[in-house]
């Protein structure tokens, strides 16, 4: 009985061995026939990794993060310009389309010291701004529900504008969606308010230019209501 089992096991081993030989032979033939393609693919992967790391290093050195969108609340309270972040996400998370996100990144790199607004096609501007509006609206959805329930709330009209500041002492460059009360941007004070930091002087200049741009190119702005 043991001899029969041993013979069966030996035969099974031989079958497995022959099958493995065939697999190895097939893989060897495949490599011999396509070794150039394999090496090319590995080379492309290696180059992509090197270029990707080089770009990441350059972005860090220049402090440029154009693939990120920061929603910045700008207000004047007690005579002081206050800048606060409402949210920050990748452009792809906000615009939900790789082509749209790439267009935003490309436009951000074309802004100038004189004009921080993104040079996007007029016909497409609403779609980009509406994507930002949806993100901001989600943050304040509770207020809308409270008002619908008849509870006491307060609402304010805001304007959204897509920018990338190039002028002055800007520590990091990224796509910034400026969120400003409509009434403030329409009647911006002529005198510079107090600044919480010296670098905020650039933001004040941006606000002044946005106030002028609102009159010149209102389609670069989108109005929204925030309820709390």
N, CA and C atoms as a LAMMPS dump frame, in Angstrom:
ITEM: TIMESTEP
0
ITEM: NUMBER OF ATOMS
684
ITEM: BOX BOUNDS ff ff ff
-5.0000000000000000e+02 5.0000000000000000e+02
-5.0000000000000000e+02 5.0000000000000000e+02
-5.0000000000000000e+02 5.0000000000000000e+02
ITEM: ATOMS id mol type element x y z
1 1 1 N 0.829 -1.204 0
2 1 2 C 0 0 0
3 1 3 C 0.871 1.264 0
4 2 1 N 1.902 1.266 0.823
5 2 2 C 2.804 2.41 0.895
6 2 3 C 3.518 2.617 -0.425
7 3 1 N 3.86 1.51 -1.094
8 3 2 C 4.542 1.595 -2.376
9 3 3 C 3.661 2.241 -3.418
10 4 1 N 2.36 1.914 -3.396
11 4 2 C 1.414 2.493 -4.348
12 4 3 C 1.294 4.007 -4.121
13 5 1 N 1.201 4.386 -2.849
14 5 2 C 1.106 5.802 -2.515
15 5 3 C 2.358 6.537 -2.966
16 6 1 N 3.515 5.913 -2.748
17 6 2 C 4.778 6.535 -3.134
18 6 3 C 4.862 6.728 -4.645
19 7 1 N 4.435 5.706 -5.389
20 7 2 C 4.453 5.788 -6.848
21 7 3 C 3.516 6.89 -7.332
22 8 1 N 2.312 6.971 -6.73
23 8 2 C 1.342 8.002 -7.118
24 8 3 C 1.879 9.399 -6.832
25 9 1 N 2.555 9.534 -5.684
26 9 2 C 3.115 10.822 -5.324
27 9 3 C 4.238 11.209 -6.28
28 10 1 N 5.043 10.217 -6.67
29 10 2 C 6.132 10.474 -7.6
30 10 3 C 5.594 10.907 -8.956
31 11 1 N 4.53 10.244 -9.397
32 11 2 C 3.928 10.61 -10.68
33 11 3 C 3.353 12.027 -10.622
34 12 1 N 2.723 12.368 -9.508
35 12 2 C 2.152 13.702 -9.343
36 12 3 C 3.246 14.758 -9.364
37 13 1 N 4.368 14.449 -8.712
38 13 2 C 5.496 15.378 -8.685
39 13 3 C 6.038 15.607 -10.089
40 14 1 N 6.112 14.515 -10.863
41 14 2 C 6.597 14.64 -12.232
42 14 3 C 5.663 15.49 -13.085
43 15 1 N 4.344 15.336 -12.867
44 15 2 C 3.37 16.133 -13.615
45 15 3 C 3.512 17.624 -13.278
46 16 1 N 3.649 17.884 -11.983
47 16 2 C 3.813 19.275 -11.556
48 16 3 C 5.112 19.845 -12.102
49 17 1 N 6.169 19.05 -12.069
50 17 2 C 7.461 19.49 -12.569
51 17 3 C 7.398 19.814 -14.046
52 18 1 N 6.722 18.94 -14.83
53 18 2 C 6.595 19.196 -16.262
54 18 3 C 5.789 20.466 -16.517
55 19 1 N 4.724 20.67 -15.706
56 19 2 C 3.904 21.872 -15.854
57 19 3 C 4.72 23.126 -15.552
58 20 1 N 5.554 23.055 -14.504
59 20 2 C 6.393 24.196 -14.16
60 20 3 C 7.417 24.464 -15.249
61 21 1 N 7.96 23.376 -15.835
62 21 2 C 8.928 23.547 -16.927
63 21 3 C 8.287 24.278 -18.097
64 22 1 N 7.024 23.934 -18.39
65 22 2 C 6.321 24.584 -19.492
66 22 3 C 6.081 26.066 -19.209
67 23 1 N 5.731 26.373 -17.94
68 23 2 C 5.497 27.77 -17.558
69 23 3 C 6.779 28.58 -17.676
70 24 1 N 7.884 27.997 -17.151
71 24 2 C 9.174 28.684 -17.223
72 24 3 C 9.582 28.891 -18.673
73 25 1 N 9.358 27.875 -19.506
74 25 2 C 9.712 27.973 -20.919
75 25 3 C 8.89 29.058 -21.616
76 26 1 N 7.584 29.109 -21.265
77 26 2 C 6.716 30.117 -21.877
78 26 3 C 7.14 31.522 -21.471
79 27 1 N 7.461 31.703 -20.175
80 27 2 C 7.903 33.012 -19.695
81 27 3 C 9.227 33.403 -20.351
82 28 1 N 10.135 32.431 -20.47
83 28 2 C 11.426 32.701 -21.102
84 28 3 C 11.248 33.125 -22.557
85 29 1 N 10.363 32.405 -23.261
86 29 2 C 10.1 32.759 -24.663
87 29 3 C 9.502 34.16 -24.769
88 30 1 N 8.589 34.462 -23.812
89 30 2 C 7.951 35.776 -23.822
90 30 3 C 8.974 36.88 -23.611
91 31 1 N 9.885 36.655 -22.67
92 31 2 C 10.916 37.66 -22.402
93 31 3 C 11.841 37.816 -23.597
94 32 1 N 12.213 36.672 -24.209
95 32 2 C 13.098 36.723 -25.383
96 32 3 C 12.453 37.473 -26.545
97 33 1 N 11.12 37.285 -26.693
98 33 2 C 10.417 37.924 -27.803
99 33 3 C 10.128 39.4 -27.543
100 34 1 N 9.993 39.766 -26.25
101 34 2 C 9.55 41.127 -25.939
102 34 3 C 10.471 41.834 -24.955
103 35 1 N 11.721 41.445 -24.884
104 35 2 C 12.609 42.037 -23.882
105 35 3 C 12.799 43.535 -24.09
106 36 1 N 12.769 43.971 -25.348
107 36 2 C 12.91 45.401 -25.615
108 36 3 C 11.734 46.177 -25.035
109 37 1 N 10.532 45.613 -25.227
110 37 2 C 9.33 46.264 -24.699
111 37 3 C 9.374 46.348 -23.18
112 38 1 N 9.814 45.237 -22.523
113 38 2 C 9.906 45.222 -21.067
114 38 3 C 10.896 46.272 -20.571
115 39 1 N 12.065 46.319 -21.197
116 39 2 C 13.073 47.283 -20.776
117 39 3 C 12.6 48.716 -21.002
118 40 1 N 11.892 48.932 -22.134
119 40 2 C 11.365 50.267 -22.403
120 40 3 C 10.362 50.686 -21.34
121 41 1 N 9.469 49.736 -20.979
122 41 2 C 8.474 50.024 -19.948
123 41 3 C 9.114 50.361 -18.618
124 42 1 N 10.131 49.572 -18.234
125 42 2 C 10.836 49.846 -16.984
126 42 3 C 11.543 51.195 -17.037
127 43 1 N 12.11 51.51 -18.22
128 43 2 C 12.793 52.793 -18.375
129 43 3 C 11.831 53.959 -18.232
130 44 1 N 10.655 53.821 -18.853
131 44 2 C 9.643 54.881 -18.76
132 44 3 C 9.201 55.076 -17.315
133 45 1 N 8.993 53.953 -16.599
134 45 2 C 8.601 54.037 -15.188
135 45 3 C 9.675 54.737 -14.367
136 46 1 N 10.937 54.387 -14.625
137 46 2 C 12.035 54.994 -13.878
138 46 3 C 12.129 56.493 -14.157
139 47 1 N 11.995 56.867 -15.431
140 47 2 C 12.049 58.286 -15.798
141 47 3 C 10.885 59.046 -15.159
142 48 1 N 9.692 58.432 -15.188
143 48 2 C 8.518 59.062 -14.577
144 48 3 C 8.726 59.297 -13.093
145 49 1 N 9.332 58.318 -12.416
146 49 2 C 9.586 58.449 -10.976
147 49 3 C 10.588 59.571 -10.71
148 50 1 N 11.64 59.618 -11.528
149 50 2 C 12.67 60.64 -11.354
150 50 3 C 12.094 62.034 -11.604
151 51 1 N 11.347 62.188 -12.699
152 51 2 C 10.749 63.482 -13.039
153 51 3 C 9.742 63.909 -11.979
154 52 1 N 8.927 62.957 -11.513
155 52 2 C 7.939 63.268 -10.484
156 52 3 C 8.58 63.776 -9.21
157 53 1 N 9.654 63.114 -8.79
158 53 2 C 10.355 63.546 -7.58
159 53 3 C 11.042 64.887 -7.787
160 54 1 N 11.587 65.108 -8.98
161 54 2 C 12.229 66.385 -9.271
162 54 3 C 11.212 67.518 -9.221
163 55 1 N 10.017 67.288 -9.795
164 55 2 C 8.971 68.31 -9.778
165 55 3 C 8.505 68.585 -8.354
166 56 1 N 8.347 67.534 -7.57
167 56 2 C 7.916 67.71 -6.178
168 56 3 C 8.934 68.524 -5.398
169 57 1 N 10.224 68.256 -5.643
170 57 2 C 11.282 69.009 -4.957
171 57 3 C 11.256 70.465 -5.372
172 58 1 N 11.067 70.724 -6.673
173 58 2 C 11.019 72.095 -7.179
174 58 3 C 9.824 72.848 -6.582
175 59 1 N 8.657 72.179 -6.51
176 59 2 C 7.475 72.829 -5.926
177 59 3 C 7.726 73.211 -4.48
178 60 1 N 8.386 72.306 -3.745
179 60 2 C 8.656 72.588 -2.34
180 60 3 C 9.631 73.75 -2.2
181 61 1 N 10.671 73.77 -3.042
182 61 2 C 11.65 74.853 -2.982
183 61 3 C 11.005 76.201 -3.292
184 62 1 N 10.09 76.209 -4.261
185 62 2 C 9.436 77.454 -4.666
186 62 3 C 8.156 77.707 -3.876
187 63 1 N 7.785 76.739 -3.034
188 63 2 C 6.552 76.804 -2.237
189 63 3 C 5.327 77.021 -3.142
190 64 1 N 5.271 76.263 -4.223
191 64 2 C 4.145 76.317 -5.165
192 64 3 C 3.349 75.018 -5.08
193 65 1 N 2.072 75.151 -4.779
194 65 2 C 1.196 73.985 -4.639
195 65 3 C -0.096 74.247 -5.425
196 66 1 N 0.063 74.351 -6.732
197 66 2 C -1.069 74.734 -7.568
198 66 3 C -2.142 73.654 -7.671
199 67 1 N -1.827 72.448 -7.222
200 67 2 C -2.838 71.387 -7.269
201 67 3 C -3.779 71.449 -6.066
202 68 1 N -3.589 72.46 -5.211
203 68 2 C -4.454 72.613 -4.036
204 68 3 C -5.28 73.889 -4.138
205 69 1 N -6.508 73.797 -3.659
206 69 2 C -7.393 74.955 -3.646
207 69 3 C -7.73 75.31 -2.202
208 70 1 N -7.469 76.569 -1.868
209 70 2 C -7.73 77.076 -0.531
210 70 3 C -8.864 78.086 -0.592
211 71 1 N -9.902 77.865 0.202
212 71 2 C -10.994 78.831 0.287
213 71 3 C -10.684 79.76 1.452
214 72 1 N -10.452 81.034 1.127
215 72 2 C -9.984 82.003 2.112
216 72 3 C -11.049 83.059 2.396
217 73 1 N -11.49 83.146 3.651
218 73 2 C -12.445 84.165 4.065
219 73 3 C -11.687 85.445 4.389
220 74 1 N -12.073 86.533 3.72
221 74 2 C -11.422 87.826 3.914
222 74 3 C -12.438 88.813 4.485
223 75 1 N -12.129 89.388 5.622
224 75 2 C -13.066 90.312 6.264
225 75 3 C -12.308 91.431 6.965
226 76 1 N -13.016 92.487 7.282
227 76 2 C -12.459 93.577 8.071
228 76 3 C -13.287 93.689 9.346
229 77 1 N -12.639 93.421 10.456
230 77 2 C -13.32 93.429 11.752
231 77 3 C -12.515 94.276 12.731
232 78 1 N -13.19 95.218 13.383
233 78 2 C -12.525 96.129 14.318
234 78 3 C -11.34 96.83 13.653
235 79 1 N -11.526 97.199 12.383
236 79 2 C -10.506 97.928 11.662
237 79 3 C -9.303 97.094 11.237
238 80 1 N -9.41 95.763 11.332
239 80 2 C -8.3 94.871 11.014
240 80 3 C -8.687 93.895 9.9
241 81 1 N -7.812 93.748 8.925
242 81 2 C -8.034 92.771 7.868
243 81 3 C -7.762 91.381 8.433
244 82 1 N -8.755 90.522 8.352
245 82 2 C -8.616 89.173 8.892
246 82 3 C -8.747 88.159 7.751
247 83 1 N -7.817 87.213 7.719
248 83 2 C -7.782 86.178 6.689
249 83 3 C -7.874 84.823 7.378
250 84 1 N -8.895 84.066 7.049
251 84 2 C -9.102 82.773 7.687
252 84 3 C -9.425 81.713 6.627
253 85 1 N -8.872 80.533 6.81
254 85 2 C -9.137 79.432 5.885
255 85 3 C -10.452 78.75 6.241
256 86 1 N -11.327 78.611 5.245
257 86 2 C -12.593 77.902 5.431
258 86 3 C -12.408 76.419 5.139
259 87 1 N -11.684 76.119 4.084
260 87 2 C -11.375 74.731 3.744
261 87 3 C -10.23 74.71 2.745
262 88 1 N -9.582 73.562 2.64
263 88 2 C -8.534 73.372 1.635
264 88 3 C -8.569 71.921 1.158
265 89 1 N -8.605 71.742 -0.158
266 89 2 C -8.652 70.413 -0.77
267 89 3 C -7.82 70.428 -2.045
268 90 1 N -7.612 69.249 -2.605
269 90 2 C -6.958 69.2 -3.903
270 90 3 C -7.943 69.708 -4.951
271 91 1 N -7.412 70.237 -6.033
272 91 2 C -8.279 70.74 -7.104
273 91 3 C -9.165 69.625 -7.655
274 92 1 N -8.623 68.419 -7.727
275 92 2 C -9.404 67.298 -8.253
276 92 3 C -10.58 66.978 -7.346
277 93 1 N -10.397 67.114 -6.033
278 93 2 C -11.499 66.854 -5.095
279 93 3 C -12.607 67.898 -5.227
280 94 1 N -12.245 69.099 -5.634
281 94 2 C -13.244 70.167 -5.75
282 94 3 C -13.933 70.156 -7.111
283 95 1 N -13.146 70.032 -8.177
284 95 2 C -13.707 70.152 -9.523
285 95 3 C -14.128 68.807 -10.124
286 96 1 N -13.727 67.707 -9.477
287 96 2 C -14.228 66.356 -9.779
288 96 3 C -13.974 65.892 -11.207
289 97 1 N -13.029 66.497 -11.892
290 97 2 C -12.709 66.115 -13.257
291 97 3 C -11.245 66.464 -13.506
292 98 1 N -10.469 65.501 -13.982
293 98 2 C -9.036 65.709 -14.144
294 98 3 C -8.725 66.807 -15.155
295 99 1 N -9.549 66.914 -16.215
296 99 2 C -9.322 67.956 -17.217
297 99 3 C -9.597 69.332 -16.609
298 100 1 N -10.694 69.456 -15.882
299 100 2 C -11.039 70.734 -15.244
300 100 3 C -9.975 71.128 -14.22
301 101 1 N -9.514 70.151 -13.422
302 101 2 C -8.48 70.44 -12.423
303 101 3 C -7.191 70.896 -13.096
304 102 1 N -6.832 70.248 -14.217
305 102 2 C -5.62 70.624 -14.947
306 102 3 C -5.744 72.037 -15.52
307 103 1 N -6.95 72.402 -15.979
308 103 2 C -7.168 73.76 -16.507
309 103 3 C -6.984 74.803 -15.406
310 104 1 N -7.455 74.48 -14.21
311 104 2 C -7.308 75.392 -13.077
312 104 3 C -5.828 75.585 -12.739
313 105 1 N -5.09 74.481 -12.669
314 105 2 C -3.664 74.541 -12.351
315 105 3 C -2.915 75.352 -13.407
316 106 1 N -3.242 75.129 -14.671
317 106 2 C -2.593 75.85 -15.762
318 106 3 C -2.902 77.349 -15.685
319 107 1 N -4.163 77.685 -15.421
320 107 2 C -4.564 79.094 -15.33
321 107 3 C -3.893 79.781 -14.142
322 108 1 N -3.732 79.044 -13.036
323 108 2 C -3.121 79.626 -11.838
324 108 3 C -1.689 80.071 -12.103
325 109 1 N -1.008 79.371 -12.99
326 109 2 C 0.379 79.702 -13.29
327 109 3 C 0.508 80.849 -14.287
328 110 1 N -0.626 81.375 -14.745
329 110 2 C -0.607 82.466 -15.725
330 110 3 C -1.062 83.799 -15.131
331 111 1 N -1.356 83.826 -13.842
332 111 2 C -1.752 85.091 -13.228
333 111 3 C -0.543 86.011 -13.127
334 112 1 N -0.813 87.3 -12.943
335 112 2 C 0.26 88.294 -12.879
336 112 3 C 0.148 89.115 -11.601
337 113 1 N 1.144 89.927 -11.345
338 113 2 C 1.106 90.803 -10.174
339 113 3 C -0.02 91.818 -10.295
340 114 1 N -0.348 92.188 -11.519
341 114 2 C -1.392 93.179 -11.744
342 114 3 C -2.801 92.559 -11.719
343 115 1 N -2.896 91.273 -12.02
344 115 2 C -4.204 90.618 -12.068
345 115 3 C -4.09 89.209 -11.502
346 116 1 N -4.584 89.041 -10.28
347 116 2 C -4.483 87.749 -9.597
348 116 3 C -5.617 86.79 -9.967
349 117 1 N -6.617 87.262 -10.704
350 117 2 C -7.737 86.389 -11.068
351 117 3 C -7.306 85.394 -12.133
352 118 1 N -7.845 84.183 -12.071
353 118 2 C -7.46 83.141 -13.013
354 118 3 C -7.975 83.455 -14.415
355 119 1 N -7.103 83.416 -15.438
356 119 2 C -7.521 83.696 -16.817
357 119 3 C -8.199 82.483 -17.455
358 120 1 N -9.429 82.249 -17.059
359 120 2 C -10.216 81.126 -17.579
360 120 3 C -11.212 81.627 -18.62
361 121 1 N -11.639 80.76 -19.534
362 121 2 C -12.635 81.182 -20.526
363 121 3 C -13.916 81.673 -19.852
364 122 1 N -14.45 82.777 -20.339
365 122 2 C -15.643 83.36 -19.738
366 122 3 C -16.8 82.361 -19.704
367 123 1 N -16.945 81.561 -20.767
368 123 2 C -18.048 80.614 -20.849
369 123 3 C -17.947 79.505 -19.802
370 124 1 N -16.723 79.249 -19.309
371 124 2 C -16.525 78.154 -18.345
372 124 3 C -16.466 78.624 -16.898
373 125 1 N -16.345 79.929 -16.716
374 125 2 C -16.076 80.45 -15.374
375 125 3 C -17.132 80.039 -14.357
376 126 1 N -18.394 80.092 -14.732
377 126 2 C -19.474 79.771 -13.789
378 126 3 C -19.333 78.349 -13.266
379 127 1 N -18.958 77.413 -14.119
380 127 2 C -18.861 76.007 -13.715
381 127 3 C -17.768 75.806 -12.665
382 128 1 N -16.649 76.487 -12.853
383 128 2 C -15.578 76.384 -11.862
384 128 3 C -16.004 77.013 -10.536
385 129 1 N -16.575 78.197 -10.609
386 129 2 C -17.006 78.88 -9.389
387 129 3 C -18.108 78.107 -8.674
388 130 1 N -19.001 77.501 -9.441
389 130 2 C -20.097 76.753 -8.829
390 130 3 C -19.586 75.532 -8.075
391 131 1 N -18.5 74.933 -8.563
392 131 2 C -17.906 73.799 -7.853
393 131 3 C -17.39 74.238 -6.486
394 132 1 N -16.777 75.417 -6.434
395 132 2 C -16.301 75.948 -5.158
396 132 3 C -17.486 76.28 -4.255
397 133 1 N -18.504 76.897 -4.845
398 133 2 C -19.705 77.242 -4.077
399 133 3 C -20.296 76.006 -3.408
400 134 1 N -20.348 74.897 -4.129
401 134 2 C -20.913 73.668 -3.566
402 134 3 C -20.122 73.192 -2.353
403 135 1 N -18.787 73.311 -2.424
404 135 2 C -17.95 72.915 -1.294
405 135 3 C -18.213 73.801 -0.08
406 136 1 N -18.303 75.105 -0.307
407 136 2 C -18.542 76.04 0.794
408 136 3 C -19.947 75.85 1.361
409 137 1 N -20.922 75.684 0.471
410 137 2 C -22.31 75.508 0.907
411 137 3 C -22.461 74.292 1.821
412 138 1 N -21.721 73.239 1.514
413 138 2 C -21.788 72.034 2.343
414 138 3 C -21.321 72.311 3.768
415 139 1 N -20.336 73.213 3.905
416 139 2 C -19.825 73.544 5.24
417 139 3 C -20.872 74.253 6.096
418 140 1 N -21.796 74.968 5.428
419 140 2 C -22.78 75.769 6.159
420 140 3 C -24.21 75.265 5.948
421 141 1 N -24.353 74.002 5.581
422 141 2 C -25.678 73.442 5.296
423 141 3 C -26.586 73.444 6.518
424 142 1 N -26.003 73.326 7.705
425 142 2 C -26.817 73.271 8.931
426 142 3 C -27.653 74.533 9.096
427 143 1 N -27.103 75.676 8.714
428 143 2 C -27.85 76.923 8.843
429 143 3 C -29.067 76.959 7.946
430 144 1 N -28.94 76.415 6.745
431 144 2 C -30.072 76.368 5.818
432 144 3 C -31.185 75.502 6.389
433 145 1 N -30.815 74.381 7.001
434 145 2 C -31.811 73.486 7.592
435 145 3 C -32.486 74.147 8.783
436 146 1 N -31.697 74.847 9.622
437 146 2 C -32.286 75.54 10.776
438 146 3 C -33.3 76.584 10.317
439 147 1 N -32.983 77.314 9.268
440 147 2 C -33.929 78.313 8.76
441 147 3 C -35.189 77.645 8.234
442 148 1 N -35.021 76.512 7.563
443 148 2 C -36.176 75.788 7.047
444 148 3 C -37.071 75.282 8.174
445 149 1 N -36.469 75.031 9.334
446 149 2 C -37.232 74.56 10.498
447 149 3 C -37.875 75.721 11.256
448 150 1 N -37.648 76.939 10.805
449 150 2 C -38.242 78.096 11.458
450 150 3 C -37.441 78.607 12.632
451 151 1 N -36.208 78.132 12.777
452 151 2 C -35.366 78.588 13.878
453 151 3 C -34.681 79.903 13.506
454 152 1 N -34.202 80.616 14.502
455 152 2 C -33.578 81.919 14.264
456 152 3 C -32.23 81.744 13.57
457 153 1 N -32.033 82.434 12.488
458 153 2 C -30.783 82.374 11.732
459 153 3 C -30.426 83.765 11.217
460 154 1 N -29.231 83.876 10.68
461 154 2 C -28.777 85.102 10.045
462 154 3 C -28.114 84.735 8.722
463 155 1 N -28.42 85.481 7.684
464 155 2 C -27.842 85.188 6.375
465 155 3 C -27.068 86.4 5.846
466 156 1 N -26.018 86.115 5.087
467 156 2 C -25.179 87.165 4.499
468 156 3 C -24.805 86.753 3.085
469 157 1 N -24.74 87.734 2.191
470 157 2 C -24.371 87.474 0.802
471 157 3 C -22.86 87.616 0.643
472 158 1 N -22.26 86.606 0.018
473 158 2 C -20.814 86.601 -0.22
474 158 3 C -20.517 86.487 -1.707
475 159 1 N -19.299 86.858 -2.072
476 159 2 C -18.816 86.697 -3.437
477 159 3 C -17.62 85.748 -3.419
478 160 1 N -17.54 84.902 -4.442
479 160 2 C -16.42 83.973 -4.595
480 160 3 C -15.659 84.346 -5.856
481 161 1 N -14.334 84.329 -5.767
482 161 2 C -13.496 84.634 -6.926
483 161 3 C -12.247 83.758 -6.879
484 162 1 N -11.846 83.204 -8.019
485 162 2 C -10.67 82.336 -8.09
486 162 3 C -9.412 83.155 -8.381
487 163 1 N -8.385 82.982 -7.565
488 163 2 C -7.167 83.78 -7.705
489 163 3 C -5.912 82.943 -7.464
490 164 1 N -4.796 83.544 -7.84
491 164 2 C -3.47 83.079 -7.418
492 164 3 C -2.599 84.32 -7.3
493 165 1 N -2.236 84.679 -6.077
494 165 2 C -1.479 85.895 -5.834
495 165 3 C 0 85.707 -6.183
496 166 1 N 0.52 86.645 -6.963
497 166 2 C 1.932 86.599 -7.38
498 166 3 C 2.757 87.712 -6.752
499 167 1 N 2.096 88.783 -6.394
500 167 2 C 2.818 89.973 -5.925
501 167 3 C 3.181 89.861 -4.449
502 168 1 N 4.184 90.668 -4.07
503 168 2 C 4.492 90.819 -2.654
504 168 3 C 5.078 89.579 -2.002
505 169 1 N 4.994 89.568 -0.689
506 169 2 C 5.585 88.507 0.12
507 169 3 C 4.548 87.417 0.388
508 170 1 N 4.289 86.598 -0.62
509 170 2 C 3.342 85.486 -0.477
510 170 3 C 4.125 84.233 -0.108
511 171 1 N 3.845 83.665 1.034
512 171 2 C 4.651 82.542 1.522
513 171 3 C 4.454 81.286 0.675
514 172 1 N 3.222 80.983 0.323
515 172 2 C 2.939 79.819 -0.515
516 172 3 C 2.007 80.227 -1.642
517 173 1 N 2.258 79.686 -2.809
518 173 2 C 1.401 79.988 -3.956
519 173 3 C 0.512 78.784 -4.237
520 174 1 N -0.768 79.041 -4.268
521 174 2 C -1.747 78.001 -4.561
522 174 3 C -3.007 78.665 -5.08
523 175 1 N -3.915 77.909 -5.593
524 175 2 C -5.188 78.468 -6.048
525 175 3 C -5.987 78.86 -4.811
526 176 1 N -6.405 80.123 -4.777
527 176 2 C -7.176 80.603 -3.627
528 176 3 C -8.538 81.118 -4.099
529 177 1 N -9.569 80.546 -3.546
530 177 2 C -10.92 81.037 -3.802
531 177 3 C -11.219 82.073 -2.726
532 178 1 N -11.215 83.336 -3.107
533 178 2 C -11.476 84.415 -2.153
534 178 3 C -12.96 84.467 -1.831
535 179 1 N -13.272 84.471 -0.554
536 179 2 C -14.647 84.572 -0.089
537 179 3 C -14.771 85.889 0.673
538 180 1 N -15.548 86.816 0.123
539 180 2 C -15.663 88.167 0.692
540 180 3 C -17.133 88.57 0.715
541 181 1 N -17.545 89.235 1.79
542 181 2 C -18.906 89.744 1.827
543 181 3 C -19.129 90.694 0.649
544 182 1 N -20.251 90.533 -0.015
545 182 2 C -20.551 91.355 -1.181
546 182 3 C -20.553 92.835 -0.829
547 183 1 N -21.155 93.168 0.292
548 183 2 C -21.239 94.574 0.709
549 183 3 C -19.855 95.164 0.96
550 184 1 N -18.912 94.346 1.44
551 184 2 C -17.56 94.835 1.705
552 184 3 C -16.812 95.102 0.411
553 185 1 N -16.887 94.158 -0.535
554 185 2 C -16.14 94.321 -1.778
555 185 3 C -16.716 95.444 -2.639
556 186 1 N -18.026 95.679 -2.507
557 186 2 C -18.646 96.762 -3.273
558 186 3 C -18.295 98.137 -2.707
559 187 1 N -17.978 98.185 -1.403
560 187 2 C -17.628 99.457 -0.774
561 187 3 C -16.371 99.282 0.08
562 188 1 N -15.319 98.891 -0.564
563 188 2 C -14.066 98.648 0.134
564 188 3 C -13.476 99.977 0.625
565 189 1 N -13.01 100.033 1.857
566 189 2 C -12.414 101.277 2.373
567 189 3 C -11.204 101.705 1.548
568 190 1 N -11.012 102.976 1.408
569 190 2 C -9.859 103.475 0.661
570 190 3 C -8.574 103.317 1.467
571 191 1 N -8.681 103.461 2.776
572 191 2 C -7.504 103.368 3.64
573 191 3 C -7.233 101.917 4.009
574 192 1 N -5.969 101.557 3.996
575 192 2 C -5.587 100.191 4.359
576 192 3 C -5.889 99.93 5.834
577 193 1 N -6.578 98.851 6.161
578 193 2 C -6.863 98.538 7.566
579 193 3 C -5.605 98.031 8.266
580 194 1 N -5.719 97.784 9.547
581 194 2 C -4.608 97.173 10.272
582 194 3 C -4.393 95.761 9.735
583 195 1 N -3.147 95.316 9.791
584 195 2 C -2.803 93.997 9.278
585 195 3 C -2.338 93.1 10.418
586 196 1 N -2.759 91.85 10.391
587 196 2 C -2.329 90.898 11.415
588 196 3 C -0.897 90.423 11.164
589 197 1 N -0.429 90.581 9.918
590 197 2 C 0.943 90.222 9.556
591 197 3 C 1.382 91.089 8.39
592 198 1 N 2.664 91.36 8.299
593 198 2 C 3.157 92.224 7.226
594 198 3 C 2.844 91.642 5.843
595 199 1 N 2.894 90.33 5.73
596 199 2 C 2.632 89.69 4.44
597 199 3 C 1.196 89.892 3.969
598 200 1 N 0.3 90.293 4.883
599 200 2 C -1.099 90.509 4.515
600 200 3 C -1.294 91.763 3.673
601 201 1 N -0.239 92.554 3.527
602 201 2 C -0.327 93.734 2.671
603 201 3 C -0.651 93.312 1.24
604 202 1 N -0.132 92.165 0.831
605 202 2 C -0.433 91.64 -0.504
606 202 3 C -1.916 91.333 -0.642
607 203 1 N -2.493 90.771 0.399
608 203 2 C -3.919 90.434 0.345
609 203 3 C -4.777 91.697 0.246
610 204 1 N -4.363 92.756 0.922
611 204 2 C -5.108 94.006 0.831
612 204 3 C -5.059 94.55 -0.598
613 205 1 N -3.894 94.465 -1.217
614 205 2 C -3.768 94.888 -2.609
615 205 3 C -4.66 94.028 -3.517
616 206 1 N -4.713 92.741 -3.197
617 206 2 C -5.567 91.842 -3.984
618 206 3 C -7.027 92.232 -3.841
619 207 1 N -7.447 92.558 -2.619
620 207 2 C -8.833 92.952 -2.394
621 207 3 C -9.17 94.227 -3.173
622 208 1 N -8.247 95.163 -3.217
623 208 2 C -8.477 96.391 -3.971
624 208 3 C -8.651 96.092 -5.465
625 209 1 N -7.815 95.198 -5.982
626 209 2 C -7.911 94.851 -7.391
627 209 3 C -9.176 94.048 -7.682
628 210 1 N -9.591 93.223 -6.727
629 210 2 C -10.834 92.472 -6.917
630 210 3 C -12.038 93.406 -6.944
631 211 1 N -11.999 94.437 -6.12
632 211 2 C -13.097 95.411 -6.111
633 211 3 C -13.222 96.077 -7.474
634 212 1 N -12.084 96.39 -8.082
635 212 2 C -12.103 96.985 -9.422
636 212 3 C -12.527 95.961 -10.468
637 213 1 N -12.081 94.734 -10.294
638 213 2 C -12.41 93.667 -11.246
639 213 3 C -13.895 93.329 -11.208
640 214 1 N -14.515 93.489 -10.044
641 214 2 C -15.947 93.219 -9.914
642 214 3 C -16.752 94.13 -10.833
643 215 1 N -16.303 95.343 -10.98
644 215 2 C -16.984 96.286 -11.872
645 215 3 C -16.65 96 -13.338
646 216 1 N -15.432 95.567 -13.561
647 216 2 C -14.958 95.348 -14.92
648 216 3 C -15.39 93.995 -15.491
649 217 1 N -15.263 92.942 -14.687
650 217 2 C -15.559 91.571 -15.146
651 217 3 C -16.382 90.834 -14.094
652 218 1 N -17.652 91.198 -13.927
653 218 2 C -18.483 90.583 -12.893
654 218 3 C -18.656 89.078 -13.055
655 219 1 N -18.458 88.56 -14.279
656 219 2 C -18.596 87.125 -14.506
657 219 3 C -17.488 86.304 -13.844
658 220 1 N -16.449 86.969 -13.326
659 220 2 C -15.403 86.259 -12.595
660 220 3 C -15.785 86.02 -11.142
661 221 1 N -16.98 86.457 -10.765
662 221 2 C -17.449 86.336 -9.384
663 221 3 C -18.761 85.564 -9.36
664 222 1 N -18.99 84.859 -8.274
665 222 2 C -20.261 84.158 -8.09
666 222 3 C -20.79 84.488 -6.713
667 223 1 N -22.033 84.902 -6.659
668 223 2 C -22.652 85.292 -5.395
669 223 3 C -23.291 84.08 -4.725
670 224 1 N -23.152 84.004 -3.417
671 224 2 C -23.788 82.931 -2.665
672 224 3 C -24.291 83.451 -1.319
673 225 1 N -25.252 82.755 -0.757
674 225 2 C -25.79 83.11 0.539
675 225 3 C -25.288 82.097 1.57
676 226 1 N -24.8 82.617 2.688
677 226 2 C -24.394 81.75 3.797
678 226 3 C -25.335 82.027 4.962
679 227 1 N -25.912 80.937 5.479
680 227 2 C -26.896 81.039 6.561
681 227 3 C -26.349 80.357 7.798
682 228 1 N -26.463 81.059 8.914
683 228 2 C -26.049 80.474 10.189
684 228 3 C -27.061 80.802 11.291
